[in-house]
């Protein structure tokens, strides 16, 4: 069963604008042919005008329904053929113009034959006027119907954007509309002047009327066609320009409706493809930032090439390790354990980022945060100490069923890319990282669950250092130098329990963050 490729409202709009354009063009042609153009010697000019007028009315009564019915048939097709539907819609304005051109051509032939019996000169003048008027009217109809069909064209192009040009290009279309809207009316004016010179029977006054009438018609028709042609080019470009402004403002949801079958449609489609690429890039950047940290991601994106190795930087390390994770995993379902760890790490990430740090990695039930790399901070040690105090307080308040040890150290370490150019990661390696890991094990039995190295307090700013109390020095596992232990002022000074760590079994190797 055949169906229309355009809906009823669009068909009605097309019928109205095409009908108005053709009736206006026909009325102008009738006035010019009957009362303005030179007619040569006629025995009864009034009778000739009357017969032309009656023929004009009769032809309109016949041509209007024929044109409407024929034009509607140009948009019918069997169901299920998407390519045919796209072809009919995109070539719809041209198919409508074909119908109108045939009707205007029949009218020109009819009036030439009708007037040839009275005067060949009159018949030629009327025929020329009808042909020129029909060409200009068809150009206006094309522009109007193309604008009305844009929503339908957008629909059929949404599933299959134009990969190649399916209509005449912008240059060809511009030249065509110049010829129809400007050259054709001017040719009509030139023909009137040639006729007046050839026959020599046109008075100066009548010649002036002819020039004014035909010239005025040429100006109006040329203006309408030129404006329509300019809008046909400017509208798609302006749509892309507005969408580009939205993208520049950070809105990657900007989209351009594709409704043109020329290079402009390819421009619209290409913009949408570009935005999809930007969205994909932004998703990858976001995922990359979530995996390695946003600061690391930005630094990696800004680097033109991959460089392994690093540089010595003053950093602070903060380790957080869950107490009793082995027992927890044995007693609770895996999903519940994962949920608990996620709640723990959510607090860790929030507190660390609030204090200018970066979570370098999650190691099962533990996390390592670094302050001072890859982005420097004014006081790495002070930031880490403040983050440790805040983290202990929040964990006690928000996750009372979770116990975690927090260890903090500071000093010089190497920060950079470690691995191979095919697979590498940004990390921090050095004594502060190892010391913080050892302090974490000790902090699990400390009353406040937070311990820092005295060196970190010494490197911190005065305001933060004043909040910490440095106590005994102990030798941590795997280290040959004693570490002075420090805890926040509201915690008891660490003492004997710390000394027992010499024989405590650790869970971290002395490899830093790597």
N, C-alpha and C positions, 0 to 999 in steps of 0.2 A: 504493500500500500504506500503510495507516494505521500510525502508530507512537505510542509514549508520549513525552510531552514531559518526563517526569522519569525518572531512571534507576531501576534495580531497588532499590538500597539506600534511596533516598528513598521509594519506594512502600512498602517494608516498614516503614520508620519511621513513615510516615503511618498505615498500617494498625494498627500496634501502639498508638500513642498515642490514636488515635480510638476504637479498640476498647476500650481500658482506660477511657477517659473515659466512654463510653456504658454499659459494664457497671457501672461504679461508680455512675453516675447511676441506672441501672435498679434496682440493688440497694437504693439509698436510697429510691427511690420505692416499691418493693415493701414494704419494712419499714414505711414511713409509712402506706401504704394499708391494709395487712393488720393491723397491730398497734397503730397509734397513733391514726389519725384516727377520729372518732366514726362508728359504723356503723349506729346506729338499731336498732330491734327486729328481731332475726333469730331464726328458729326454730332454726337449727343453725349458729352462727358458725364452728365448726371445719370443717364441710364447705365453707362458703364460702371460707374461707382456703385449704383444700386445692385446691379447683378453681382459685382464682386463681393459686396457686403452680404448678400443673401447666400452666395456660395461659401463665403467664409463662415457664416453661422451654421450652415448645413454641414460643412466639413467638421466643425468643432463638435457638433452633436454626434457625429459618427466616430470621429477620431478619439475623443476623450474616453468613452467606455472601451473601445478597442485597445487603446494604449494602457489603460489600467488593468484590463484582463490579461493582456499579453505580458505586461511587466510582472504581474503576479506569478504567471507561469514560469518566469525565468528563475524563480526561487523555490521551485518544487523539485524533489528528488526522492528516490527510493530510500527507505530507512537503512541505517547501519553502515553507511559508507562515509567515514570521517574525512577522507581525502577529497571526495566529491563535495562534501559540505563546505570544507575550507575553501575549495576552489570557487564555489558559487558565491560565498559571502565576500571573499576578497575581490573577486571580479564583478561583484554585484553592481557597483556604480557604472562600470563599463557596459555591462549587459543592459542596464536601463537606458543608457545613452544610445545603444544600438537600436532599441525600440523607437526612441524619439527621433533618431536620425532618419529611420525609414519613414516615419509619419511626416516629418518635415520635407523629406525628398519627394514623397507622393504629393504633398501640398504644392511644392514648387512646380512639379510637372503639370498638375491640374490647372494652376493659375496661368502658366505659360500657354497651355493649349487654349484656355478660356479667352485670354486677351489677344492671342495671335490673330484672331479674326478681325479685330478692330485695328490693331497696330502692332507690328513686329517690335517697334521700339518700346512700346508700353509693355509688351509681353516680356522682353528681355530685362527691362528695368524691374518689373515686378518679380520675375524669377530670381534675379540677382539679389534683390532685397530679401526674399524669403530664404534663400540659401545662406546668406550672410547672417540673417537674424537667427536661423535655426542652429547654425554652428555656435554662435555666442550663447544661445539659450541652453544648448546641450552642455557646454562647458560649465555654466552655472549649475545646472542640474547635477552634473558629476560631483562638483564640490559639495553641494548640499547633501546629496545622498551618501557621499563618503563620510561626512560628519555624523549623519544619523546612524549609519551602520557600524560605527566604532565599537559600541558595546557588544554587538554580535560578533564583530571581528575579534575582539578581545577574548570572547568565549571560545571560539574555534581555534585561536592561536595559543590558548592557555595550555592545552595538552600537547600541541606540536608547535613550539616557537619556530619562526622562520630561520632556517640555517642558510638559506640562499634567497636571493631576491626573487619574488614571485610576481611582481608588478614592475612596470617601467620605472627606472631609477629617478632620483631626485632631479638630476640635470635634465633628463628627457622630459619629465613632467613639467618642470619650470618653463622650458622652451615651448612645449605644447600649449600651455596655458597663456604664455605671452602671445603666441600666434593666434589663439582663439579669442583672447580678450582684448588684444591691441591691434595686431596686424589685420585681422579680418574686418573690423569696423573701419579702419583707415583705408583698406582696399575699397570698401564700399564708397567711401567719400571720394577717393580718386576716380572711381568709375563714373560717379556723378559728374565730376569735372571734365573727364574725357568726353562724356556724352554731350555736355553743353558746348564744348569746343568743336566737336565733330559736326553737330547739327546747326549750331549758331542761332537757334531760335529761342534761347532762354534769356529772359530779361535779367538785368543786374539784380533787381529786387527779388525775383524768384530764385536766382542762383544763390543769393544771400540766405534766403529761407532754407534752401536745400542744404547749404553748408552748415547753417546753425542747427538744423534738425538732426542731420546725420552726425555731425560732429558732437552735439550734445549727447546723442544716443551712444556714440563711441566712447565718450568720456565716462558715462555712467556704467556701461557694460564693462569697459576695461577696468574701472575701479573695483567693481564687484568681483570680477574674475581674479584680479591681482591680489586683492585682500584675501579672498578665499584660498588662493594658491599659497600665499605667504603664511596664512594660518595653518594650512595643511603641513607645512614644514616646521613652523615655529612651535606648534602645540606639542609634538613629541619631544622636541629638543628642550622645551621649557619643563616638561614633565621629568625628564632625566636630570635637568639642572636642579630642580627642587628636591628630587630624591638624593642627589649628590650632596646637597647642603645638609640634609638630614644625616647622611652617613658621616660627613665631616663633624657633625655634632655628636657622634657616637651612637646614633640610632641605626643598628644593623638590621632592623626589621623593615627598612625602607624597600619598597617594591614599585616597579613601574608597570602599568598595564600595557601589554603589547597589542596594538591594534592596527599596525601598518605593515604592509607587505613589501615595502621598499627597503633601502639601506637604513631608513629611520627605524623600521621594525627590528632590523638586526641590531641597531644601536640600543633600542629598548631591551631586547632580549639579552644582549651582551652585558648591559648594566646589571640585570637581574642575576646573570651567571656570576658576575664579579662579586655581587653582594653575598651570594651563596658561598663563594670561595672565602670571603672575609669572615662570614659566620663560622665556617669550618675552621679557619685559622684561629679565630678567637676561642672556639671550643677547645682546640688542641692546646693553645696557650694557657687556657684556664686549667685544663687537666694537667698540663706540665707543671704549672705553678702549684697545683694542689699536691703533686707528687714530690717535688723537690723544693718547694717554697717559692713564693712570688718574687722575692728579691733575687734568688738564684736564677729564676726563669728570665727575669728582665736582663740580668747581666749576661746570660747566655745568648739571648736574642740580640743584644747590642754588640756582641763580639763577632767580628767578621769570619774568624776561623777558630777551630778547636785547638786549644793549647793545653797540653798536659803539664802537670807541675803546679807550683803555687808560690806564695810569698809569705814571709814571716810577718805575723800581725799580732798585736796585743788583743787578746780575746778573753772571754769568760765562758766557762762551760757549766751547764746545769743538768744534772742527771736526775731522773725520776724513775723509781723502780717499785713495782707492786710487791707487797709483803704476802708471802704464802700463796703465790700463784700456782705452784704445783699442786698443793692441796685443793685449791679452788677449782682447778681444772678437773681433778678427780672426783669431786663431790657435786659439781653442778653440770648441767647440760652445756654442750659447746656453744649453743646460741646464746644462752644466758651469760656465759663468760665473755663472749665477744661484745655483747651489749654493755656489760660492765666496763670493759676496757675502753669502749668507744666513749662512754660518759666520762671516764677518767681523762682520756686524751683530749676530749673537747675542752675541758677546763684547762688542761696544760697548754693547749694551743692558744686559747684566748688570753691567758695570763701572760704567756711569753710574748705574744705579739703586742699586747698592751704596753709592755716594758721595752719594746724595741728589739726583741730577740727573734730568733729564727729556729724552728724545730727542724733539726738536721735529719733525724730519722726516728722511726719507731722500731724497737727491737723486741718483738713479742709483747712482753708485759712492761717494757721500759721505754723511755724516750730520752733523747739527747737534744738539748737546746743550746744554741751558741749565740753569744752577744759580741758584736764587733766584726763579724764577717757573715756574708760577703759585703754588707753595708756597714760602714763604720758608725759607731755611736760615741758620744762625748765621754761616757763613763761606763765602759763595758762591765767592769767588776761591780760597780754600784747598781747598774741595771739588773744584773743577775741576782745579786743579793736581795734587792727589793722584790724581784719576781719570785724568789724562793720563799720569802716571808708571806707574800700574798697568796702563793699557791698552797702553802701549808694551811693557811686560814680558810681558804675556799674549800679545799678538800675535806677539812674537818666539818665544815658547815653544810656542804652540799652532798657529800658522799660519806656519811658516817660509817657505812659498812665497808669502806675501803681504807686500807692502811698502806701508805707508800713512803719510802725513804727518799729524801731529797739531798743531793750532794752538790756543792758549788766550789769551783776553783777558778783561778784566773792566772794569766801569764802569757808568755809568747808561745805561739804555735804556728804551724804551717797550714795555710788555707788555700785550697786550689782544687784542680781537677785531677782525680786519680783513676787509673784504669787504662783503657785503650781508646783510640779515636773512634772505634766502632761501638764501644760501650764504656762509658765513664760516668762518674758522679762527682759533684762538688762536696768536699768534706773538710774537716779540720782534724789534724793529727798533731799531737804534742803532749807534753807532760800534764798540762792543766786538764785535758780530757781524761787521762788515766787517773789522775788524782780525784777528780770529781766522781768517777765510777767507784773508786774504793771508798770514798766518803759516803756514798749512797748506801753501801752495805752496812756501814757503821751507823748511819742515821736511822736505819730500820729499828734499832733498839734504843735510840736516844729518846728522851721524853718528848721533845718537840718534833721529832721526825725530820729535823732540818739541821744539817751541819755544813759548815763552810771552812775552807782552808784559811789560816791566818793571813797568808799572802794575798788572798782575795780582799780581805778587809783592809789590808795595808794599801792596796791599789785603788780602793773605792774612794769616792768623794767623802768629804768630812761629814756631811749630813747623814749619809747612809751608814758610814763606818761607825758613827756614834750609836747606832741601833744594835750593834753586835758586841758580844763579849768574848774575848779570846781567852782560852783556857789552856789545858795541858797539851803537850806535844807527844804524839805517838808515831810509831813507825807502821805505816800501812802495808798491807801485803804487796809484795813485789817491788817495794821501794826501799832504797838504802838511806834515804834522808827522812828525818822525823818531820811530821806535819803538825803544826799548831792547830787545834780545833777551835772553832768559833761557832757560837749559837746566838740566836736573837736574845735580847735582854730579858724577855719574859720567860725564857727557858732556863732550867738549872744548868750550871756550868758542867760540861761533860768531864767525867773523871775516870774512875776505874773501868767501867764497861768498855771504854774506848781502848784500854790497854789490851783487852782480851782479843782484839781483832788481829793480833799477830798470828794467831793460830786459826782464825776463821777462814773458812773456805769461800773463795769468791766465785762469781759467775761471769766476770768480764776478763777478757784478755787485754794485755797491755798493747793494744793496737790503735788507741785513740778512737776517733769516730768511725774509722774505716772498718 
